[in-house]
Amino acid sequence: MKSSTFNFIDRDSIAIFVYKWEPEIKPKAVVQIVHGLAEHAKRYTRVAEALCNEGYICYANDQRGHGLTAGDLTETTLEGNAGVLEPNGWRGVVNDVYQLSKIIKEENTKIPLFLLGHSWGAMVSQDYIQEWGDKISGCILSGTNGDYVTNEEAKNIVKGEIKEIGPIAPSQ
C-alpha cells in the first residue's frame, strides 16, 4: 500500500489535511472515509489497508477541529482549533467532505466513488447524500444515529473520558 498526504483549502480558507492510501493492484473503486467526532483520519489506516488489499483507493480527511486540520495538539490545553468547527460549523464540515469528493473524482475519473461514514461521520455523510447523493456510487453508514442521549448524559460521558485519559489524548 502506498500512502501520502496533502492539504486543500476549503471555502472558508481552512487548510484541510487529507490522507490517501493506494493499492499495489489496479484500483476498482475509491472509498472516501468520513471519521467520527473526537477522532482523526489516521485512525482509519488499518481499514484503508484492508480496503487497499482488495483494490480500493482510500481517502480520509481530518475534519475541522480534528487531527492535523486542527493544528498542533501537543499543547496541554484545549486552546487553538481543537474541537472548533467554525466558521459555518456543521455546514462547513459537510461542504469540506463534498469538496474532497470533487478532488477525488478529478483524480479518479474512471472508477466509482463510495462514501464510508462512521458515527458522527455517518451523520455528516447522511447530510452529504441528501444534497449530493447523485455524485457518488454509494454510501456505507457505520455506527449511525442510535438512541439520542440527553446533553447531561453526554456531558457526563465526556467528563469521565477526560478524567480517565486526559483532555488531548488521541483516539485509539
Backbone as ProteinMPNN parsed JSONL, in Angstrom:
{"seq_chain_A": "MKSSTFNFIDRDSIAIFVYKWEPEIKPKAVVQIVHGLAEHAKRYTRVAEALCNEGYICYANDQRGHGLTAGDLTETTLEGNAGVLEPNGWRGVVNDVYQLSKIIKEENTKIPLFLLGHSWGAMVSQDYIQEWGDKISGCILSGTNGDYVTNEEAKNIVKGEIKEIGPIAPSQ", "coords_chain_A": {"N_chain_A": [[0.854, -1.178, 0.0], [0.554, 2.168, -0.853], [1.077, 5.223, 0.73], [0.118, 8.633, 1.203], [-0.032, 12.191, 1.837], [-1.926, 15.237, 1.755], [-2.994, 18.678, 1.538], [-5.965, 20.649, 1.226], [-7.466, 23.797, 0.495], [-10.33, 24.914, 1.958], [-13.7, 26.263, 1.397], [-13.903, 28.161, 3.386], [-11.398, 29.051, 3.789], [-9.811, 27.319, 5.281], [-7.184, 25.091, 5.915], [-7.411, 21.864, 5.01], [-6.484, 18.738, 6.104], [-5.455, 15.763, 4.511], [-5.398, 12.227, 4.156], [-4.184, 9.752, 1.939], [-4.495, 6.565, 0.616], [-3.205, 4.05, -1.424], [-3.737, 1.154, -3.436], [-1.567, -1.631, -4.307], [-2.354, -2.957, -6.479], [-4.4, -2.801, -9.5], [-6.796, -0.291, -9.143], [-10.254, -0.679, -8.228], [-12.272, 0.893, -7.275], [-13.025, 3.871, -5.343], [-12.888, 4.714, -1.913], [-14.133, 7.049, 0.217], [-13.463, 8.036, 3.349], [-15.202, 9.124, 6.199], [-14.606, 10.355, 9.199], [-15.487, 9.882, 12.738], [-16.763, 11.909, 15.513], [-14.422, 13.503, 17.649], [-12.35, 11.969, 16.719], [-9.758, 11.07, 14.372], [-8.48, 11.09, 11.032], [-6.269, 9.42, 10.523], [-6.592, 7.313, 12.18], [-7.961, 5.447, 10.776], [-6.236, 3.948, 9.259], [-5.74, 1.138, 9.288], [-8.183, 0.163, 8.334], [-8.138, 1.296, 5.807], [-5.897, -0.04, 4.805], [-6.828, -2.703, 4.669], [-8.883, -2.345, 2.789], [-7.381, -1.418, 0.606], [-5.909, -3.724, 0.054], [-7.857, -5.155, -1.197], [-8.202, -3.787, -3.497], [-9.081, -1.11, -3.443], [-8.849, 2.414, -3.548], [-8.246, 4.715, -0.956], [-9.344, 7.628, 0.75], [-9.147, 9.988, 3.371], [-10.098, 12.686, 5.315], [-8.941, 14.851, 7.932], [-11.366, 16.166, 9.869], [-12.657, 19.512, 10.382], [-11.407, 20.985, 13.328], [-10.295, 18.64, 14.213], [-7.676, 16.193, 14.451], [-4.844, 16.733, 12.306], [-5.853, 18.858, 10.878], [-6.814, 20.516, 12.815], [-4.519, 21.564, 13.8], [-1.516, 21.987, 15.768], [-1.63, 19.777, 18.293], [-0.146, 19.198, 20.506], [0.053, 20.688, 22.703], [-0.79, 21.193, 26.163], [-3.243, 22.157, 26.643], [-6.624, 22.94, 25.661], [-6.639, 24.883, 23.776], [-6.598, 26.839, 20.731], [-7.472, 25.287, 17.658], [-8.684, 22.882, 18.273], [-11.501, 20.932, 18.287], [-12.999, 22.978, 17.194], [-15.392, 23.96, 14.937], [-16.112, 26.105, 13.473], [-15.498, 28.649, 10.908], [-18.954, 28.55, 9.924], [-19.677, 26.064, 10.921], [-21.433, 23.038, 11.151], [-22.414, 22.967, 8.458], [-20.136, 23.769, 7.107], [-18.413, 21.59, 7.601], [-19.736, 19.507, 6.214], [-19.636, 20.579, 3.633], [-16.859, 20.507, 3.27], [-16.391, 17.754, 3.049], [-17.726, 17.281, 0.664], [-16.189, 18.913, -1.034], [-13.724, 17.563, -0.954], [-14.553, 15.181, -2.154], [-14.979, 16.05, -4.757], [-12.349, 16.62, -5.539], [-11.303, 14.039, -5.397], [-12.807, 12.782, -7.429], [-11.819, 14.167, -9.641], [-9.213, 13.207, -9.692], [-9.613, 10.512, -10.084], [-11.129, 9.5, -12.504], [-12.363, 7.366, -13.809], [-13.36, 5.382, -12.16], [-15.713, 4.158, -9.662], [-16.961, 6.073, -6.833], [-17.3, 5.729, -3.392], [-18.798, 6.594, -0.3], [-17.832, 6.296, 3.072], [-19.02, 6.563, 6.127], [-18.496, 6.941, 9.585], [-20.106, 6.844, 12.72], [-20.364, 10.032, 13.998], [-19.394, 10.862, 11.582], [-21.014, 9.343, 9.929], [-23.411, 10.677, 10.209], [-22.706, 13.138, 9.094], [-22.254, 12.182, 6.526], [-24.849, 11.383, 5.832], [-26.117, 13.855, 5.592], [-24.61, 14.852, 3.476], [-25.327, 13.032, 1.376], [-27.986, 13.665, 1.037], [-27.872, 16.065, -0.288], [-25.93, 15.765, -2.355], [-26.051, 13.159, -3.302], [-26.258, 12.022, -5.817], [-23.766, 12.29, -6.878], [-22.065, 10.325, -6.111], [-21.337, 6.755, -6.029], [-22.329, 5.136, -4.056], [-23.065, 4.692, -0.514], [-21.836, 3.927, 2.689], [-22.922, 3.494, 5.909], [-21.806, 3.518, 9.128], [-22.224, 2.69, 12.513], [-24.259, 4.566, 12.946], [-26.832, 7.05, 13.683], [-28.236, 6.342, 16.726], [-30.098, 5.696, 19.685], [-30.771, 8.795, 21.111], [-28.854, 10.57, 23.468], [-29.283, 12.566, 26.407], [-28.224, 15.991, 26.81], [-27.049, 16.264, 29.313], [-26.371, 13.618, 29.979], [-24.526, 13.118, 27.927], [-22.544, 15.016, 28.552], [-21.638, 13.959, 30.989], [-20.512, 11.533, 30.131], [-18.408, 12.47, 28.515], [-16.932, 13.935, 30.428], [-16.112, 11.834, 32.096], [-14.45, 10.384, 30.332], [-12.444, 12.309, 29.828], [-11.399, 12.567, 32.39], [-10.334, 10.022, 32.717], [-8.503, 9.586, 30.53], [-7.402, 12.033, 29.827], [-7.48, 15.423, 28.469], [-6.487, 15.808, 25.829], [-5.81, 13.406, 24.686], [-5.172, 11.166, 22.01], [-7.586, 9.441, 19.934], [-7.89, 5.894, 20.052]], "CA_chain_A": [[0.0, 0.0, 0.0], [1.27, 3.436, -0.915], [0.332, 6.258, 1.451], [0.574, 10.01, 1.034], [-0.903, 13.192, 2.457], [-1.972, 16.552, 1.116], [-3.967, 19.623, 2.085], [-6.677, 21.534, 0.306], [-8.04, 24.955, 1.171], [-11.782, 24.84, 1.776], [-14.42, 27.513, 1.104], [-13.72, 29.104, 4.489], [-9.944, 29.288, 3.856], [-9.198, 26.407, 6.249], [-6.37, 24.03, 5.304], [-7.94, 20.555, 5.404], [-5.442, 17.716, 5.966], [-6.016, 14.554, 3.901], [-4.598, 11.013, 3.95], [-4.548, 8.977, 0.751], [-3.88, 5.24, 0.592], [-3.422, 3.457, -2.744], [-3.375, -0.264, -3.511], [-0.493, -2.035, -5.217], [-3.014, -3.541, -7.65], [-5.262, -1.865, -10.224], [-7.955, 0.044, -8.303], [-11.588, -0.891, -8.788], [-13.156, 1.96, -6.789], [-12.477, 4.74, -4.304], [-13.683, 4.855, -0.693], [-13.847, 8.269, 0.971], [-13.81, 7.764, 4.746], [-15.589, 10.3, 6.974], [-14.425, 9.893, 10.581], [-16.415, 10.295, 13.777], [-16.453, 13.009, 16.419], [-13.283, 13.27, 18.549], [-11.443, 11.023, 16.072], [-8.915, 11.657, 13.332], [-8.477, 10.213, 9.859], [-5.188, 8.425, 10.566], [-7.112, 6.171, 12.936], [-8.548, 4.515, 9.812], [-5.171, 3.364, 8.436], [-5.942, -0.32, 9.139], [-9.338, -0.018, 7.448], [-7.642, 1.619, 4.466], [-5.006, -1.127, 4.387], [-7.674, -3.84, 4.279], [-9.556, -1.989, 1.543], [-6.357, -1.387, -0.451], [-5.604, -5.116, -0.292], [-8.942, -5.625, -2.068], [-8.212, -2.991, -4.718], [-9.744, 0.177, -3.291], [-8.113, 3.599, -3.12], [-8.949, 5.339, 0.172], [-9.018, 8.985, 1.173], [-9.828, 10.399, 4.604], [-9.594, 13.973, 5.797], [-9.179, 15.255, 9.315], [-12.423, 17.181, 9.85], [-12.4, 20.745, 11.137], [-11.307, 20.787, 14.767], [-9.822, 17.281, 14.477], [-6.405, 15.77, 13.872], [-3.901, 17.739, 11.83], [-6.589, 20.046, 10.433], [-6.941, 21.376, 13.995], [-3.222, 22.159, 14.103], [-0.634, 21.328, 16.726], [-2.363, 19.404, 19.508], [0.781, 18.711, 21.529], [-0.101, 21.536, 23.876], [-1.548, 20.539, 27.232], [-4.522, 22.848, 26.806], [-7.528, 22.751, 24.527], [-6.687, 26.123, 23.018], [-6.359, 26.658, 19.304], [-8.604, 24.859, 16.842], [-9.206, 21.576, 18.679], [-12.939, 20.926, 18.518], [-13.643, 24.157, 16.618], [-15.94, 23.701, 13.609], [-16.419, 27.382, 12.808], [-16.787, 29.251, 10.591], [-20.006, 27.797, 9.23], [-19.995, 24.858, 11.668], [-21.861, 21.788, 10.515], [-22.476, 23.131, 7.006], [-18.754, 23.797, 6.64], [-17.894, 20.217, 7.631], [-20.352, 18.776, 5.097], [-19.057, 21.138, 2.407], [-15.481, 20.007, 3.146], [-16.481, 16.376, 2.537], [-18.075, 17.408, -0.753], [-15.043, 19.463, -1.761], [-12.761, 16.472, -1.121], [-15.063, 14.214, -3.138], [-14.725, 16.622, -6.086], [-10.917, 16.393, -5.801], [-11.167, 12.596, -5.643], [-13.363, 12.487, -8.759], [-10.886, 14.713, -10.635], [-8.037, 12.329, -9.724], [-10.032, 9.132, -10.391], [-12.283, 9.765, -13.368], [-12.953, 6.174, -14.436], [-13.803, 4.377, -11.182], [-16.76, 4.673, -8.772], [-16.63, 6.642, -5.526], [-18.205, 5.385, -2.299], [-18.577, 7.277, 0.965], [-17.922, 5.448, 4.26], [-19.087, 7.437, 7.286], [-18.639, 6.249, 10.865], [-20.595, 7.59, 13.87], [-20.648, 11.408, 13.593], [-19.125, 10.876, 10.143], [-22.199, 8.799, 9.259], [-24.397, 11.759, 10.17], [-22.206, 14.062, 8.072], [-22.482, 11.509, 5.241], [-26.284, 11.44, 5.532], [-26.379, 15.208, 5.098], [-23.965, 14.897, 2.157], [-26.08, 12.311, 0.338], [-29.24, 14.373, 0.768], [-27.609, 17.146, -1.237], [-25.083, 15.386, -3.49], [-26.05, 11.706, -3.436], [-26.094, 11.635, -7.22], [-22.361, 12.464, -7.249], [-21.31, 9.147, -5.671], [-21.937, 5.475, -6.432], [-22.966, 4.508, -2.907], [-22.665, 5.189, 0.803], [-21.872, 2.954, 3.785], [-23.071, 4.189, 7.184], [-21.395, 2.648, 10.232], [-22.43, 3.286, 13.835], [-25.026, 5.785, 12.732], [-27.769, 7.516, 14.705], [-28.945, 5.423, 17.595], [-30.87, 6.446, 20.664], [-30.111, 10.036, 21.494], [-28.668, 10.791, 24.901], [-29.512, 13.961, 26.763], [-26.996, 16.773, 26.948], [-26.437, 15.97, 30.615], [-25.735, 12.296, 29.858], [-23.355, 13.268, 27.056], [-21.52, 15.728, 29.323], [-21.071, 13.034, 31.971], [-19.657, 10.59, 29.404], [-17.196, 13.195, 28.122], [-16.165, 14.222, 31.645], [-15.485, 10.581, 32.517], [-13.351, 10.094, 29.399], [-11.369, 13.274, 30.069], [-10.782, 12.221, 33.669], [-9.594, 8.77, 32.562], [-7.386, 9.602, 29.572], [-6.881, 13.377, 29.616], [-8.245, 16.219, 27.516], [-5.99, 15.828, 24.447], [-5.355, 12.068, 24.281], [-5.732, 10.778, 20.71], [-8.425, 8.243, 19.886], [-7.124, 4.68, 19.75]], "C_chain_A": [[0.897, 1.238, 0.0], [0.444, 4.475, -0.166], [0.968, 7.624, 1.215], [-0.409, 10.937, 1.744], [-0.885, 14.456, 1.602], [-2.985, 17.411, 1.856], [-4.747, 20.242, 0.94], [-7.265, 22.669, 1.13], [-9.541, 24.96, 0.886], [-12.386, 26.224, 1.526], [-14.219, 28.584, 2.167], [-12.246, 29.398, 4.753], [-9.252, 28.475, 4.941], [-8.416, 25.35, 5.477], [-6.835, 22.689, 5.863], [-6.891, 19.493, 5.087], [-6.068, 16.397, 5.515], [-4.969, 13.444, 3.827], [-5.113, 10.325, 2.695], [-3.772, 7.668, 0.798], [-4.225, 4.586, -0.743], [-2.978, 2.001, -2.765], [-2.215, -0.494, -4.479], [-1.072, -2.619, -6.504], [-3.902, -2.486, -8.312], [-6.516, -1.571, -9.393], [-9.282, -0.187, -9.015], [-12.584, 0.173, -8.357], [-12.395, 2.783, -5.753], [-13.443, 4.746, -3.128], [-13.21, 6.122, 0.016], [-14.366, 8.063, 2.387], [-14.084, 9.084, 5.468], [-15.595, 9.88, 8.447], [-15.446, 10.476, 11.551], [-15.914, 11.455, 14.616], [-15.347, 12.59, 17.375], [-12.368, 12.164, 18.03], [-10.531, 11.806, 15.141], [-8.786, 10.625, 12.222], [-7.409, 9.123, 9.92], [-5.612, 7.171, 11.327], [-7.648, 5.079, 12.003], [-7.51, 3.867, 8.894], [-5.374, 1.866, 8.235], [-7.139, -0.638, 8.247], [-8.891, 0.225, 6.007], [-6.735, 0.509, 3.939], [-5.813, -2.337, 3.911], [-8.384, -3.558, 2.954], [-8.573, -1.944, 0.374], [-5.994, -2.799, -0.893], [-6.655, -5.72, -1.217], [-9.091, -4.771, -3.329], [-8.927, -1.655, -4.641], [-8.739, 1.253, -2.909], [-8.917, 4.211, -1.979], [-8.424, 6.75, 0.418], [-9.756, 9.213, 2.489], [-9.239, 11.728, 5.045], [-9.85, 14.121, 7.284], [-10.195, 16.39, 9.256], [-11.974, 18.424, 10.604], [-12.374, 20.427, 12.632], [-10.753, 19.438, 15.17], [-8.463, 17.051, 13.823], [-5.538, 16.925, 13.421], [-4.58, 18.955, 11.213], [-6.724, 21.031, 11.591], [-5.626, 22.037, 14.36], [-2.459, 21.35, 15.125], [-1.383, 21.049, 18.023], [-1.432, 18.866, 20.591], [0.734, 19.568, 22.782], [-0.948, 20.814, 24.924], [-2.861, 21.264, 27.52], [-5.389, 22.547, 25.593], [-7.67, 24.041, 23.726], [-6.403, 25.843, 21.558], [-7.621, 26.182, 18.622], [-9.173, 23.505, 17.226], [-10.689, 21.697, 18.994], [-13.696, 22.082, 17.897], [-14.098, 23.856, 15.191], [-16.19, 24.98, 12.816], [-15.275, 27.795, 11.9], [-17.706, 28.277, 9.861], [-20.263, 26.405, 9.791], [-20.294, 23.625, 10.853], [-21.835, 21.89, 8.996], [-21.065, 23.135, 6.414], [-18.138, 22.414, 6.587], [-18.431, 19.424, 6.438], [-19.79, 19.277, 3.764], [-17.629, 20.655, 2.19], [-15.469, 18.588, 2.581], [-16.805, 16.407, 1.049], [-16.891, 17.921, -1.568], [-13.974, 18.392, -1.974], [-13.268, 15.474, -2.157], [-14.887, 14.738, -4.563], [-13.256, 16.43, -6.478], [-10.687, 14.93, -6.161], [-11.653, 12.25, -7.046], [-12.458, 13.02, -9.872], [-9.668, 13.806, -10.793], [-8.372, 10.922, -10.208], [-11.291, 9.168, -11.245], [-13.017, 8.513, -13.837], [-13.453, 5.11, -13.453], [-14.82, 4.99, -10.221], [-16.208, 5.174, -7.435], [-17.723, 6.272, -4.53], [-17.809, 6.179, -1.066], [-18.728, 6.258, 2.081], [-17.869, 6.363, 5.476], [-19.301, 6.639, 8.554], [-19.081, 7.23, 11.949], [-20.996, 9.006, 13.44], [-20.408, 11.562, 12.096], [-20.272, 10.29, 9.341], [-23.289, 9.862, 9.174], [-23.998, 12.818, 9.146], [-22.503, 13.484, 6.684], [-23.956, 11.53, 4.85], [-26.671, 12.812, 4.992], [-25.816, 15.353, 3.681], [-24.853, 14.244, 1.096], [-27.454, 12.933, 0.074], [-29.04, 15.446, -0.295], [-26.885, 16.682, -2.5], [-25.026, 13.875, -3.705], [-25.856, 11.218, -4.857], [-24.647, 11.741, -7.697], [-21.502, 11.264, -6.869], [-22.053, 7.877, -6.087], [-22.647, 4.768, -5.29], [-22.417, 5.068, -1.61], [-22.842, 4.087, 1.841], [-21.919, 3.754, 5.082], [-22.792, 3.206, 8.309], [-21.611, 3.374, 11.552], [-23.227, 4.575, 13.758], [-26.059, 6.001, 13.833], [-28.476, 6.388, 15.448], [-29.831, 6.234, 18.517], [-30.08, 7.686, 21.068], [-29.995, 10.109, 23.012], [-28.95, 12.26, 25.178], [-28.172, 14.682, 26.847], [-26.284, 16.451, 28.253], [-25.731, 14.617, 30.589], [-24.463, 12.385, 29.021], [-22.22, 13.967, 27.8], [-20.853, 14.793, 30.327], [-20.15, 12.007, 31.317], [-18.331, 11.262, 29.055], [-16.328, 13.489, 29.343], [-15.442, 12.979, 32.145], [-14.303, 10.211, 31.642], [-12.17, 11.026, 29.645], [-10.643, 12.94, 31.36], [-9.891, 10.989, 33.52], [-8.365, 8.904, 31.668], [-6.805, 10.982, 29.3], [-7.592, 14.1, 28.485], [-7.741, 16.192, 26.076], [-5.457, 14.475, 23.993], [-5.97, 11.706, 22.936], [-6.612, 9.544, 20.824], [-7.573, 7.045, 19.517], [-7.852, 3.822, 18.755]], "O_chain_A": [[1.865, 1.329, 0.756], [-0.758, 4.596, -0.401], [2.182, 7.749, 1.05], [-1.476, 10.514, 2.189], [0.047, 14.701, 0.836], [-3.738, 16.92, 2.698], [-4.248, 20.347, -0.18], [-7.527, 22.512, 2.322], [-9.968, 25.004, -0.267], [-11.671, 27.223, 1.454], [-14.347, 29.776, 1.886], [-11.888, 29.928, 5.805], [-8.22, 28.893, 5.465], [-8.916, 24.783, 4.506], [-6.671, 22.416, 7.052], [-6.459, 19.363, 3.941], [-7.082, 15.964, 6.063], [-3.812, 13.684, 3.483], [-6.313, 10.315, 2.42], [-2.556, 7.657, 0.992], [-5.386, 4.565, -1.149], [-1.955, 1.654, -2.176], [-1.927, 0.332, -5.344], [-0.364, -2.759, -7.501], [-4.127, -1.413, -7.753], [-7.219, -2.495, -8.984], [-9.426, 0.064, -10.211], [-13.624, 0.344, -8.992], [-11.284, 2.44, -5.347], [-14.66, 4.78, -3.312], [-12.037, 6.249, 0.369], [-15.572, 7.93, 2.598], [-13.309, 10.034, 5.366], [-16.477, 9.143, 8.886], [-16.165, 11.424, 11.235], [-14.788, 11.923, 14.449], [-15.332, 11.457, 17.856], [-11.689, 11.499, 18.812], [-10.534, 13.037, 15.126], [-8.964, 9.428, 12.451], [-7.625, 8.018, 9.421], [-5.046, 6.095, 11.13], [-7.772, 3.922, 12.404], [-7.867, 3.299, 7.862], [-5.199, 1.369, 7.123], [-7.107, -1.606, 7.487], [-9.224, -0.544, 5.105], [-6.799, 0.159, 2.76], [-5.509, -2.921, 2.871], [-8.473, -4.437, 2.096], [-8.901, -2.385, -0.728], [-5.792, -3.045, -2.082], [-6.38, -6.682, -1.935], [-9.993, -5.0, -4.135], [-9.34, -1.117, -5.668], [-7.881, 1.037, -2.054], [-10.147, 4.223, -2.03], [-7.228, 7.02, 0.309], [-10.853, 8.695, 2.694], [-8.02, 11.875, 5.137], [-10.826, 13.601, 7.826], [-9.931, 17.443, 8.674], [-11.016, 18.38, 11.375], [-13.221, 19.687, 13.132], [-10.74, 19.112, 16.357], [-8.146, 17.634, 12.786], [-5.495, 17.972, 14.068], [-3.937, 19.99, 11.041], [-6.745, 22.243, 11.376], [-5.612, 22.979, 15.152], [-2.726, 20.165, 15.322], [-1.729, 21.971, 18.761], [-1.876, 18.158, 21.494], [1.313, 19.209, 23.808], [-1.731, 19.925, 24.591], [-3.51, 21.003, 28.533], [-4.923, 21.962, 24.615], [-8.69, 24.268, 23.077], [-6.012, 24.734, 21.194], [-8.72, 26.62, 18.964], [-10.08, 23.02, 16.55], [-11.086, 22.471, 19.865], [-14.914, 22.17, 18.049], [-13.276, 23.533, 14.333], [-16.45, 24.927, 11.614], [-14.155, 27.326, 12.103], [-17.253, 27.302, 9.26], [-21.006, 25.634, 9.183], [-19.52, 23.221, 9.984], [-21.302, 21.011, 8.319], [-20.833, 22.571, 5.345], [-17.421, 22.089, 5.641], [-17.673, 18.752, 5.739], [-19.503, 18.48, 2.871], [-17.224, 20.418, 1.052], [-14.636, 18.258, 1.737], [-16.23, 15.651, 0.266], [-16.621, 17.425, -2.662], [-13.381, 18.316, -3.05], [-12.482, 14.972, -2.96], [-14.667, 13.95, -5.484], [-12.96, 16.112, -7.629], [-9.968, 14.62, -7.111], [-10.988, 11.509, -7.77], [-12.341, 12.397, -10.927], [-9.148, 13.65, -11.898], [-7.49, 10.214, -10.694], [-12.389, 8.897, -10.758], [-14.182, 8.595, -14.226], [-13.918, 4.051, -13.874], [-14.801, 6.198, -9.986], [-15.144, 4.755, -6.98], [-18.911, 6.472, -4.785], [-16.625, 6.409, -0.818], [-19.647, 5.439, 2.051], [-16.808, 6.88, 5.822], [-20.17, 5.769, 8.611], [-18.509, 8.311, 12.086], [-21.883, 9.161, 12.601], [-21.124, 12.299, 11.418], [-20.492, 10.686, 8.196], [-24.009, 9.938, 8.179], [-24.845, 13.334, 8.417], [-22.944, 14.2, 5.785], [-24.283, 11.677, 3.672], [-27.458, 12.918, 4.051], [-26.47, 15.909, 2.799], [-25.102, 14.831, 0.043], [-28.02, 12.744, -1.003], [-29.932, 15.703, -1.104], [-27.19, 17.153, -3.596], [-24.041, 13.369, -4.241], [-25.345, 10.12, -5.075], [-24.335, 11.322, -8.812], [-20.337, 11.188, -7.259], [-23.229, 7.915, -6.446], [-23.479, 3.893, -5.526], [-21.439, 5.816, -1.6], [-23.865, 3.402, 1.87], [-21.054, 4.595, 5.328], [-23.463, 2.182, 8.429], [-21.23, 4.535, 11.697], [-22.906, 5.557, 14.427], [-26.142, 5.229, 14.788], [-29.213, 5.595, 14.862], [-30.265, 7.331, 18.167], [-28.879, 7.622, 21.329], [-30.922, 9.753, 23.739], [-28.862, 13.096, 24.278], [-27.119, 14.052, 26.944], [-25.056, 16.373, 28.293], [-24.625, 14.48, 31.112], [-23.441, 11.794, 29.371], [-21.064, 13.558, 27.692], [-19.634, 14.832, 30.495], [-19.119, 11.65, 31.886], [-17.262, 10.693, 29.274], [-15.111, 13.307, 29.293], [-14.29, 13.058, 32.57], [-13.268, 9.774, 32.144], [-11.022, 10.582, 29.669], [-9.417, 13.019, 31.426], [-8.821, 10.916, 34.124], [-7.298, 8.391, 32.005], [-5.798, 11.088, 28.6], [-8.231, 13.471, 27.641], [-8.503, 16.524, 25.168], [-4.722, 14.406, 23.008], [-7.166, 11.913, 22.733], [-6.411, 8.704, 21.701], [-6.625, 7.176, 18.743], [-7.359, 2.758, 18.38]]}, "name": "protein", "num_of_chains": 1, "seq": "MKSSTFNFIDRDSIAIFVYKWEPEIKPKAVVQIVHGLAEHAKRYTRVAEALCNEGYICYANDQRGHGLTAGDLTETTLEGNAGVLEPNGWRGVVNDVYQLSKIIKEENTKIPLFLLGHSWGAMVSQDYIQEWGDKISGCILSGTNGDYVTNEEAKNIVKGEIKEIGPIAPSQ"}
